[in-house]
């Protein structure tokens, strides 16, 4: 006997990246966390919080954080909607817009949570393959006539940046929402915020998990026309951002200099690691994120993933085509990256 809707019984559910066990010491470069600590200003705010902030409910739309983000990015506060991570904003969008008669479209491969959220809503999914170099399939996405079209910039798991002119054209050709997921944009060279200003059907999503080293805090936000955000507010949880994330996140977001300095270190390490892996015979796709998508020599992705795990190094392996011969490697510190390269050289048998 099942107590759930038929589509819930049939779906597989989202599978997060592997987490180490209690007390287990690993090099964890599998879930794209920032290898550097949060802003000192954020930590000072965290340590200074008093019990009164915790005793009372937080503001229902995290007003203080909303105002800080708007001020830093140059938007009115009512163009910002915070959430319990950017995944929370995705949940609001799917809850408000997707159903069996209203489909969802996105290029593949990309963030697998999109499919999970569509399946929860029992919405039809249109998955359009990327090109070999992860070129955006613009015409096919526009032709899907979806209620929600999602494009990650940079894309995950490839790290590929999208062209602003292509997303501008896509937005103009869609009757539904265009969701531009910028979870990794702090490691890229440009963003798509101007599209949210110029197109009423565009919502840009951001998170503090990556660039701001606050994955454990669970805080993100959307930027869009207030009329779009009003629809999402109707379906969000009542107090979806707590007082602690609101206060700590506001302090972190105001410290743009610290975030940018950490991002610059990640980008420099990304370039070095890409060069070292290419020297070992890997194909490395160009990345504008804090990770690399790579194909090992001979496509032996599973073997290398398992051998690294035996050496207490966690990277990401995807068991679904067309990723079965590829690996996604988060950028760690230079010391972590060096340990990874040494381990891979041993696994390959010193033949390179």
ZILINFEN-V200939 format. One record per residue. N is the residue number from 1. PHI is phi in whole degrees, -180 to 180 (none if undefined). D_LAST is the distance of its C-alpha to the last C-alpha in Angstrom with 1 decimal. Layout:
n=N phi=PHI d_last=D_LAST
n=N phi=PHI d_last=D_LAST
This chain:
n=1 phi=none d_last=56.3
n=2 phi=-113 d_last=54.3
n=3 phi=-103 d_last=55.5
n=4 phi=-115 d_last=53.1
n=5 phi=-62 d_last=53.1
n=6 phi=-59 d_last=51.8
n=7 phi=-67 d_last=48.8
n=8 phi=-71 d_last=47.9
n=9 phi=-61 d_last=47.9
n=10 phi=-83 d_last=45.7
n=11 phi=-80 d_last=43.0
n=12 phi=-89 d_last=39.9
n=13 phi=90 d_last=39.8
n=14 phi=-75 d_last=37.1
n=15 phi=-111 d_last=34.2
n=16 phi=-69 d_last=33.1
n=17 phi=-65 d_last=29.7
n=18 phi=-65 d_last=29.4
n=19 phi=-111 d_last=31.1
n=20 phi=-67 d_last=30.6
n=21 phi=-74 d_last=33.4
n=22 phi=-56 d_last=36.0
n=23 phi=76 d_last=34.8
n=24 phi=-82 d_last=31.2
n=25 phi=-98 d_last=28.7
n=26 phi=-139 d_last=25.6
n=27 phi=-92 d_last=23.4
n=28 phi=-102 d_last=25.1
n=29 phi=-129 d_last=23.2
n=30 phi=-120 d_last=24.5
n=31 phi=-128 d_last=27.9
n=32 phi=62 d_last=27.5
n=33 phi=-71 d_last=29.7
n=34 phi=-73 d_last=29.9
n=35 phi=-77 d_last=28.2
n=36 phi=-106 d_last=31.2
n=37 phi=-71 d_last=34.8
n=38 phi=-65 d_last=37.7
n=39 phi=-54 d_last=40.0
n=40 phi=-56 d_last=42.2
n=41 phi=-65 d_last=45.1
n=42 phi=-66 d_last=44.3
n=43 phi=-68 d_last=44.1
n=44 phi=-63 d_last=47.4
n=45 phi=-64 d_last=49.0
n=46 phi=-59 d_last=47.8
n=47 phi=-70 d_last=49.2
n=48 phi=-92 d_last=52.4
n=49 phi=-68 d_last=53.3
n=50 phi=-107 d_last=56.5
n=51 phi=-63 d_last=57.9
n=52 phi=-63 d_last=60.1
n=53 phi=-64 d_last=57.2
n=54 phi=-87 d_last=56.1
n=55 phi=-70 d_last=59.6
n=56 phi=-101 d_last=60.2
n=57 phi=-62 d_last=58.6
n=58 phi=-76 d_last=56.2
n=59 phi=-64 d_last=57.3
n=60 phi=-64 d_last=56.8
n=61 phi=-120 d_last=54.7
n=62 phi=48 d_last=53.2
n=63 phi=-55 d_last=55.4
n=64 phi=-63 d_last=54.2
n=65 phi=-68 d_last=50.5
n=66 phi=-57 d_last=51.5
n=67 phi=-68 d_last=53.4
n=68 phi=-64 d_last=50.6
n=69 phi=-61 d_last=48.1
n=70 phi=-59 d_last=50.6
n=71 phi=-65 d_last=51.4
n=72 phi=-69 d_last=47.8
n=73 phi=-90 d_last=46.9
n=74 phi=83 d_last=50.2
n=75 phi=-123 d_last=51.7
n=76 phi=-61 d_last=54.9
n=77 phi=-60 d_last=54.4
n=78 phi=-78 d_last=55.6
n=79 phi=-92 d_last=52.6
n=80 phi=-118 d_last=50.4
n=81 phi=-132 d_last=50.2
n=82 phi=-78 d_last=48.2
n=83 phi=-151 d_last=46.8
n=84 phi=-78 d_last=45.2
n=85 phi=82 d_last=41.8
n=86 phi=-67 d_last=41.2
n=87 phi=-60 d_last=41.0
n=88 phi=-64 d_last=44.7
n=89 phi=-65 d_last=45.4
n=90 phi=-59 d_last=43.6
n=91 phi=-61 d_last=45.8
n=92 phi=-60 d_last=48.9
n=93 phi=-62 d_last=48.0
n=94 phi=-67 d_last=47.4
n=95 phi=-63 d_last=50.6
n=96 phi=-84 d_last=52.6
n=97 phi=-118 d_last=51.4
n=98 phi=-105 d_last=49.9
n=99 phi=-162 d_last=51.9
n=100 phi=-53 d_last=52.2
n=101 phi=-91 d_last=53.9
n=102 phi=-130 d_last=51.6
n=103 phi=-86 d_last=48.0
n=104 phi=-129 d_last=44.7
n=105 phi=-133 d_last=42.0
n=106 phi=-165 d_last=38.4
n=107 phi=-79 d_last=35.2
n=108 phi=-131 d_last=32.5
n=109 phi=-82 d_last=30.1
n=110 phi=-152 d_last=31.5
n=111 phi=-62 d_last=32.9
n=112 phi=-72 d_last=34.1
n=113 phi=-64 d_last=37.2
n=114 phi=-57 d_last=38.8
n=115 phi=-64 d_last=39.2
n=116 phi=-58 d_last=40.4
n=117 phi=-65 d_last=43.1
n=118 phi=-67 d_last=44.2
n=119 phi=-66 d_last=44.6
n=120 phi=-60 d_last=46.7
n=121 phi=-84 d_last=49.0
n=122 phi=59 d_last=49.0
n=123 phi=-92 d_last=48.1
n=124 phi=-67 d_last=46.7
n=125 phi=-113 d_last=43.1
n=126 phi=-112 d_last=41.8
n=127 phi=-103 d_last=38.0
n=128 phi=-108 d_last=36.9
n=129 phi=-64 d_last=33.3
n=130 phi=-67 d_last=31.3
n=131 phi=-75 d_last=29.9
n=132 phi=-58 d_last=26.3
n=133 phi=-100 d_last=25.9
n=134 phi=61 d_last=28.3
n=135 phi=-72 d_last=31.3
n=136 phi=-69 d_last=34.5
n=137 phi=-82 d_last=36.6
n=138 phi=-59 d_last=39.8
n=139 phi=-62 d_last=42.3
n=140 phi=-67 d_last=41.5
n=141 phi=-66 d_last=41.7
n=142 phi=-64 d_last=45.0
n=143 phi=-74 d_last=46.3
n=144 phi=-71 d_last=45.8
n=145 phi=54 d_last=48.9
n=146 phi=-86 d_last=47.6
n=147 phi=-69 d_last=49.6
n=148 phi=-135 d_last=46.3
n=149 phi=-115 d_last=43.3
n=150 phi=-118 d_last=40.2
n=151 phi=-136 d_last=37.4
n=152 phi=-89 d_last=34.9
n=153 phi=-133 d_last=34.1
n=154 phi=-66 d_last=31.2
n=155 phi=-74 d_last=30.4
n=156 phi=-118 d_last=28.9
n=157 phi=-100 d_last=26.3
n=158 phi=-88 d_last=24.9
n=159 phi=79 d_last=26.1
n=160 phi=-75 d_last=27.7
n=161 phi=-78 d_last=30.8
n=162 phi=-98 d_last=33.9
n=163 phi=-82 d_last=36.0
n=164 phi=-57 d_last=39.4
n=165 phi=-67 d_last=41.4
n=166 phi=-71 d_last=40.1
n=167 phi=-69 d_last=41.0
n=168 phi=-64 d_last=44.4
n=169 phi=-65 d_last=45.1
n=170 phi=-60 d_last=44.1
n=171 phi=-59 d_last=46.5
n=172 phi=-72 d_last=49.3
n=173 phi=-95 d_last=48.9
n=174 phi=-97 d_last=49.0
n=175 phi=-88 d_last=52.2
n=176 phi=-97 d_last=50.4
n=177 phi=-76 d_last=48.3
n=178 phi=-108 d_last=45.0
n=179 phi=-101 d_last=43.0
n=180 phi=-104 d_last=40.2
n=181 phi=-90 d_last=38.0
n=182 phi=-105 d_last=36.7
n=183 phi=-58 d_last=35.2
n=184 phi=-110 d_last=32.2
n=185 phi=-68 d_last=34.1
n=186 phi=-66 d_last=34.0
n=187 phi=-107 d_last=30.4
n=188 phi=-101 d_last=31.3
n=189 phi=-98 d_last=33.1
n=190 phi=-158 d_last=36.3
n=191 phi=-128 d_last=38.3
n=192 phi=-116 d_last=40.9
n=193 phi=-61 d_last=43.9
n=194 phi=-62 d_last=46.0
n=195 phi=-69 d_last=45.9
n=196 phi=-67 d_last=47.6
n=197 phi=-68 d_last=50.3
n=198 phi=-94 d_last=50.9
n=199 phi=-128 d_last=50.6
n=200 phi=-63 d_last=52.7
n=201 phi=-93 d_last=50.5
n=202 phi=-106 d_last=47.2
n=203 phi=-125 d_last=46.2
n=204 phi=-102 d_last=43.1
n=205 phi=-104 d_last=41.7
n=206 phi=-133 d_last=40.1
n=207 phi=-138 d_last=39.0
n=208 phi=-97 d_last=38.8
n=209 phi=-71 d_last=36.1
n=210 phi=-99 d_last=33.1
n=211 phi=-64 d_last=34.1
n=212 phi=-101 d_last=36.8
n=213 phi=60 d_last=35.0
n=214 phi=-126 d_last=37.8
n=215 phi=-60 d_last=36.4
n=216 phi=-76 d_last=38.6
n=217 phi=-81 d_last=41.7
n=218 phi=63 d_last=41.6
n=219 phi=-150 d_last=43.0
n=220 phi=-150 d_last=42.6
n=221 phi=-162 d_last=45.0
n=222 phi=-115 d_last=45.9
n=223 phi=-121 d_last=47.3
n=224 phi=-165 d_last=49.7
n=225 phi=-55 d_last=53.3
n=226 phi=-55 d_last=55.7
n=227 phi=-63 d_last=57.2
n=228 phi=-68 d_last=53.9
n=229 phi=-65 d_last=53.4
n=230 phi=-61 d_last=56.9
n=231 phi=-65 d_last=56.0
n=232 phi=-72 d_last=53.0
n=233 phi=-60 d_last=55.2
n=234 phi=-62 d_last=57.5
n=235 phi=-110 d_last=54.8
n=236 phi=-77 d_last=52.9
n=237 phi=-64 d_last=53.5
n=238 phi=-62 d_last=56.4
n=239 phi=-126 d_last=54.7
n=240 phi=-82 d_last=51.1
n=241 phi=-122 d_last=49.9
n=242 phi=-76 d_last=51.0
n=243 phi=-65 d_last=52.5
n=244 phi=-67 d_last=49.5
n=245 phi=-58 d_last=46.9
n=246 phi=-61 d_last=49.4
n=247 phi=-71 d_last=50.1
n=248 phi=-68 d_last=46.5
n=249 phi=-64 d_last=45.1
n=250 phi=-63 d_last=47.7
n=251 phi=-65 d_last=46.8
n=252 phi=-66 d_last=43.1
n=253 phi=-70 d_last=43.7
n=254 phi=-73 d_last=46.0
n=255 phi=-92 d_last=43.3
n=256 phi=-65 d_last=41.3
n=257 phi=-63 d_last=40.2
n=258 phi=-66 d_last=38.4
n=259 phi=-59 d_last=36.7
n=260 phi=-64 d_last=35.6
n=261 phi=-66 d_last=34.2
n=262 phi=-66 d_last=32.1
n=263 phi=-62 d_last=31.0
n=264 phi=-63 d_last=30.0
n=265 phi=-66 d_last=27.7
n=266 phi=-62 d_last=26.1
n=267 phi=-65 d_last=25.6
n=268 phi=-66 d_last=24.0
n=269 phi=-66 d_last=21.6
n=270 phi=-60 d_last=20.9
n=271 phi=-65 d_last=19.9
n=272 phi=-65 d_last=17.5
n=273 phi=-65 d_last=15.9
n=274 phi=-60 d_last=15.6
n=275 phi=-65 d_last=13.9
n=276 phi=-68 d_last=11.3
n=277 phi=-70 d_last=10.7
n=278 phi=-62 d_last=10.7
n=279 phi=-66 d_last=7.9
n=280 phi=-90 d_last=5.8
n=281 phi=94 d_last=7.5
n=282 phi=-80 d_last=10.7
n=283 phi=-87 d_last=14.1
n=284 phi=-122 d_last=16.2
n=285 phi=-78 d_last=20.0
n=286 phi=-57 d_last=22.0
n=287 phi=-128 d_last=23.9
n=288 phi=-114 d_last=27.2
n=289 phi=-119 d_last=27.3
n=290 phi=-99 d_last=25.9
n=291 phi=-156 d_last=23.1
n=292 phi=-126 d_last=20.3
n=293 phi=-98 d_last=20.0
n=294 phi=-135 d_last=16.5
n=295 phi=-116 d_last=15.3
n=296 phi=-68 d_last=12.1
n=297 phi=-55 d_last=10.2
n=298 phi=75 d_last=13.0
n=299 phi=69 d_last=15.4
n=300 phi=-83 d_last=15.0
n=301 phi=-67 d_last=16.7
n=302 phi=-61 d_last=19.3
n=303 phi=-63 d_last=17.0
n=304 phi=-68 d_last=14.9
n=305 phi=-58 d_last=18.3
n=306 phi=-68 d_last=19.9
n=307 phi=-68 d_last=17.3
n=308 phi=-66 d_last=17.5
n=309 phi=-61 d_last=21.2
n=310 phi=-62 d_last=21.3
n=311 phi=-95 d_last=19.8
n=312 phi=66 d_last=22.6
n=313 phi=-122 d_last=20.6
n=314 phi=-102 d_last=22.4
n=315 phi=-125 d_last=21.1
n=316 phi=-107 d_last=22.9
n=317 phi=-120 d_last=22.6
n=318 phi=-109 d_last=25.3
n=319 phi=-91 d_last=26.6
n=320 phi=-114 d_last=28.4
n=321 phi=-63 d_last=27.5
n=322 phi=-95 d_last=26.0
n=323 phi=-104 d_last=23.8
n=324 phi=-66 d_last=22.7
n=325 phi=-104 d_last=19.2
n=326 phi=-126 d_last=18.9
n=327 phi=-132 d_last=18.8
n=328 phi=-112 d_last=20.9
n=329 phi=-120 d_last=19.9
n=330 phi=-70 d_last=22.8
n=331 phi=-80 d_last=22.3
n=332 phi=-98 d_last=23.0
n=333 phi=-69 d_last=23.7
n=334 phi=-61 d_last=21.1
n=335 phi=-68 d_last=21.1
n=336 phi=-65 d_last=20.5
n=337 phi=-63 d_last=17.8
n=338 phi=-64 d_last=16.0
n=339 phi=-64 d_last=16.6
n=340 phi=-62 d_last=15.2
n=341 phi=-64 d_last=11.8
n=342 phi=-61 d_last=11.8
n=343 phi=-66 d_last=12.8
n=344 phi=-66 d_last=10.4
n=345 phi=-60 d_last=7.4
n=346 phi=-65 d_last=9.9
n=347 phi=-64 d_last=10.7
n=348 phi=-76 d_last=7.5
n=349 phi=85 d_last=8.0
n=350 phi=68 d_last=5.6
n=351 phi=-89 d_last=3.8
n=352 phi=-121 d_last=0.0
